[in-house]
Amino acid sequence: LPILKKKDNVSEKLVEYIKQNNISIEQISKDTGVSGFKLSKTDVVFTASEFLELCSYLNVSPESFK
């Protein structure tokens, strides 16, 4: 699967959304399998499948992170 490019910035926006909404990184990691370390980084780059999994888990549209 393709990796989202840093210039797209959607990964960083998703991490910021998680922080702003005080959502537990540990719980997200446990429920989705996405590394808690990755979820807490500011220069993160998620794979497309990780990004979509997180959007689905958080019940937010992927388009909202454009």
Secondary structure, 3 states (H helix, E strand, C coil): CCECCHHHCHHHHHHHHHHHCCCCHHHHHHHHCCCHHHHHCCCCCCEHHHHHHHHHHHCCCHHHHC
